[in-house]
Amino acid sequence: MYDDFREELLHKLNELRESNSLCDTTIRAQGQDFPAHRCVLSAASPYFRAMFTSELKEKESDLVELKEMKSSTISDVLHYIYTGETAIDSSNAKDLVMVADYLMIPSLKRKAAVFLQNEMLNVSSCLALESFASQYDCKQLRQAAVSFQTENFVDVSRSEDFTLLDSRKLQELICMDELNVAEEEEVYEAVMTWVKHDLPSRECALPELLKSVRLFSMSKSSLRRILDQELVSKSLACTRIVINALDLFLFPVLSHDNSLTPRSSLNNFEDVVRSEEHTSELQSR
């Protein structure tokens, strides 16, 4: 009974809005005007409540201008305020998050963020969606985007957005234990691809990035090949980092260092060492 009454009440309120009946304020966006009721807006949004109950000029004026907001988005938001419903799709989801965040309507913001997570999270969008979610404090969306990146790291590292990351974000990503890779060499190759995308400005970041690649999880033959690569061999800092990783094969006791933690998707470092030792033993026979 109550749900039916509530639904009918919302329906009648929206009818009043659409017919401009008893409206006492106007929302303007992109030159388009939307009649509305202060009490309804104030009940739905702390932003409007503060505006209509404080000493702001809008308290005395019957016009609220929301600059830089799309009129189509304001229309969607007003429909949601009055009905509890709105159509969310790929064309308006981000705009709804932004406006709902600005107007402090968490339920709408959450609905739009869930749409982005369920319908638009993929290899080409996950990095941008993480940045977007961080900017608008969508915690669940951000975590989903980060988890997608770690689970699909190799594919993500081949995307255009990956090459556009700044060094801080790249380092943050490759430091994660959860990166799903078949071998650590894939992380190294991703780093080199990123550096070579803009070599003049990024070459200086290579030593710090190499420190975040878990070279100790790579094979001895891979490390030897890396030493021969020009970008590494001409840098004393890079050379030292790779040689330190090679030292672990000569002095396995160093592998017990608590800081040497393999990715969760990879075998324990001791298994790598045993495999290398077994290969060397077979080759010496």
C-alpha positions in Angstrom: 0.0 0.0 0.0 2.7 2.5 1.0 4.8 1.7 -2.1 1.7 2.3 -4.3 1.1 5.7 -2.5 4.7 6.7 -2.8 4.8 5.8 -6.5 1.6 7.7 -7.2 2.9 10.8 -5.2 6.1 10.8 -7.2 4.2 10.5 -10.4 1.9 13.5 -9.5 4.9 15.6 -8.5 6.6 14.9 -11.8 3.4 15.8 -13.6 3.3 19.2 -11.7 6.9 19.8 -12.8 6.4 18.9 -16.4 3.3 21.2 -16.6 5.1 24.0 -14.7 2.4 23.9 -12.0 3.2 25.4 -8.5 6.9 25.5 -9.5 8.9 28.2 -7.6 12.3 27.9 -9.2 13.9 27.4 -12.6 17.1 25.4 -13.3 18.9 26.7 -16.4 21.6 24.7 -18.2 23.0 25.5 -21.7 20.3 28.1 -22.1 17.5 25.6 -21.5 15.1 26.2 -18.6 13.6 23.5 -16.3 10.8 24.5 -13.9 11.0 22.8 -10.5 9.9 22.9 -6.9 12.4 24.1 -4.2 11.1 21.7 -1.6 11.5 18.7 -3.9 15.0 19.7 -4.9 16.0 20.4 -1.3 14.7 17.0 -0.2 16.8 15.3 -2.8 20.0 17.3 -2.8 22.0 18.9 0.1 23.4 21.2 -2.6 20.0 22.6 -3.4 18.9 22.6 0.3 21.9 24.7 1.2 21.3 27.0 -1.7 17.6 27.6 -0.9 18.1 28.0 2.9 21.3 30.1 3.1 21.9 33.7 2.3 23.0 32.9 -1.3 21.5 35.0 -4.0 19.5 32.0 -5.3 17.4 32.1 -2.1 15.8 35.3 -3.3 16.0 34.6 -7.0 13.7 32.1 -8.9 16.6 31.2 -11.3 19.4 28.7 -10.6 22.0 28.6 -13.4 24.1 25.4 -13.5 26.9 26.5 -15.8 29.0 24.0 -17.8 26.5 21.3 -17.2 24.7 19.7 -20.2 21.0 20.4 -20.4 20.3 16.7 -21.3 22.1 15.6 -18.1 20.1 18.1 -16.0 16.9 16.8 -17.6 18.0 13.2 -16.6 18.8 14.3 -13.1 15.5 16.1 -12.5 13.6 13.1 -13.9 15.5 10.9 -11.3 14.8 13.3 -8.5 11.1 13.3 -9.2 10.6 9.6 -10.1 13.6 7.7 -8.8 14.3 6.5 -12.3 16.5 7.5 -15.1 17.8 5.9 -18.3 21.6 5.3 -18.1 23.6 4.4 -21.1 27.1 4.9 -22.5 26.4 8.4 -23.6 25.3 9.8 -20.3 26.8 7.6 -17.5 29.9 9.7 -16.9 28.0 13.0 -17.0 25.5 11.6 -14.5 28.3 10.7 -12.1 29.8 14.2 -12.4 26.5 16.0 -11.9 25.3 13.7 -9.1 28.6 14.2 -7.4 28.3 18.0 -7.7 24.7 18.1 -6.5 25.4 15.5 -3.8 22.9 12.8 -4.9 24.8 9.6 -3.9 22.2 7.1 -5.0 22.2 8.4 -8.6 26.0 8.6 -8.6 26.2 5.0 -7.4 23.8 3.8 -10.1 25.7 5.5 -12.9 29.0 4.2 -11.5 27.7 0.7 -11.4 26.7 1.0 -15.1 30.2 2.1 -15.9 31.6 -0.9 -14.0 29.3 -3.5 -15.5 29.0 -2.2 -19.1 32.0 -0.1 -20.0 35.0 -1.6 -18.2 37.3 -3.2 -20.7 41.0 -3.3 -21.8 40.8 0.1 -23.6 38.9 1.9 -20.9 40.1 0.5 -17.5 42.9 3.0 -17.0 40.8 6.0 -17.9 37.9 4.7 -15.7 40.3 4.3 -12.7 41.3 7.9 -13.1 37.7 9.1 -13.5 36.6 7.0 -10.4 39.4 8.5 -8.3 38.5 12.1 -9.4 34.8 11.6 -8.4 35.4 9.3 -5.4 33.7 6.2 -6.8 35.5 3.7 -4.6 33.8 0.5 -6.0 34.4 1.5 -9.6 38.0 2.4 -8.9 38.7 -0.9 -7.2 37.0 -2.8 -10.1 39.1 -0.9 -12.6 42.3 -1.7 -10.7 41.4 -5.3 -10.4 40.7 -5.5 -14.1 44.1 -4.0 -14.8 46.0 -6.5 -12.7 44.0 -9.5 -14.0 44.5 -8.5 -17.6 47.8 -6.8 -17.3 49.4 -8.1 -20.5 46.4 -7.0 -22.7 46.2 -3.6 -20.9 49.9 -3.0 -21.4 49.3 -3.2 -25.2 46.6 -0.5 -25.1 47.1 3.1 -26.2 46.2 4.4 -22.7 49.0 2.4 -21.2 51.6 4.3 -23.3 50.1 7.5 -22.0 50.5 6.8 -18.3 52.8 9.0 -16.3 55.8 7.3 -14.6 54.3 7.5 -11.2 51.1 5.6 -12.2 53.1 3.1 -14.2 55.3 2.4 -11.2 52.3 2.1 -8.9 50.8 -0.5 -11.3 53.9 -2.7 -11.8 54.5 -2.8 -8.0 51.3 -4.7 -7.5 51.7 -8.3 -6.3 48.4 -9.2 -8.0 49.6 -8.6 -11.6 48.5 -11.7 -13.6 51.5 -12.6 -15.7 52.8 -15.9 -17.0 56.4 -14.7 -16.4 58.0 -11.5 -15.0 59.5 -10.9 -18.4 56.1 -9.7 -19.5 56.3 -6.9 -16.9 59.8 -5.9 -18.2 58.6 -5.8 -21.8 55.7 -3.6 -20.8 58.0 -1.2 -19.1 60.3 -1.1 -22.2 57.4 -0.5 -24.5 56.3 2.4 -22.3 59.8 3.9 -22.3 60.3 3.6 -26.0 57.0 5.3 -26.7 58.6 8.6 -25.8 62.3 7.8 -25.4 63.7 11.3 -25.1 61.6 12.2 -22.0 61.2 8.7 -20.5 64.6 7.1 -20.7 65.6 8.8 -17.4 62.8 7.0 -15.7 64.0 3.5 -16.6 66.3 2.9 -13.6 63.5 3.6 -11.1 61.0 1.5 -13.1 63.5 -1.4 -13.3 63.6 -1.4 -9.5 59.9 -2.2 -9.5 60.3 -5.1 -12.0 60.9 -8.2 -10.0 64.0 -9.2 -11.9 64.8 -11.9 -9.3 61.8 -13.8 -10.7 63.2 -13.9 -14.2 65.4 -16.6 -15.7 69.2 -16.2 -15.8 69.1 -16.3 -19.6 66.6 -13.5 -19.7 68.7 -11.3 -17.4 71.7 -11.9 -19.6 69.8 -10.8 -22.7 68.6 -7.7 -20.9 72.2 -6.8 -20.0 72.9 -6.7 -23.8 70.1 -4.3 -24.6 71.3 -0.9 -25.4 69.0 1.1 -23.1 70.3 -1.0 -20.2 73.9 -1.5 -21.1 74.6 2.3 -21.6 73.1 3.1 -18.2 75.3 2.3 -15.2 72.3 2.4 -12.9 70.3 0.0 -15.0 73.3 -2.3 -15.4 73.8 -2.5 -11.6 70.2 -3.3 -11.0 70.3 -6.3 -13.5 73.6 -7.5 -12.1 72.2 -7.5 -8.6 69.4 -9.7 -9.8 72.0 -12.1 -11.5 73.8 -12.2 -8.2 70.9 -14.0 -6.7 71.6 -17.0 -8.9 75.2 -17.1 -7.7 74.2 -16.5 -4.1 70.8 -18.1 -3.6 70.9 -17.4 0.2 70.1 -13.8 -0.8 66.7 -15.0 -2.1 65.5 -15.3 1.5 65.4 -11.5 1.7 61.9 -10.7 2.9 61.7 -7.9 0.3 61.9 -10.4 -2.6 58.3 -11.3 -3.0 57.2 -12.9 -6.3 53.9 -12.0 -8.0 51.1 -14.1 -6.7 50.6 -15.5 -10.2 54.2 -16.8 -10.4 56.0 -19.7 -8.7 58.2 -19.1 -5.7 61.6 -17.7 -6.5 63.3 -20.8 -5.1 61.5 -22.8 -7.8 63.1 -20.6 -10.4 66.5 -21.1 -8.9 66.1 -24.9 -8.8 64.9 -24.9 -12.4 68.0 -22.9 -13.4 70.3 -25.2 -11.4 68.7 -28.3 -13.0 69.1 -26.9 -16.5 72.8 -26.1 -15.8 73.4 -29.6 -14.4 71.9 -31.2 -17.5 73.9 -29.0 -19.8 77.2 -29.9 -18.0 76.7 -33.7 -18.4 
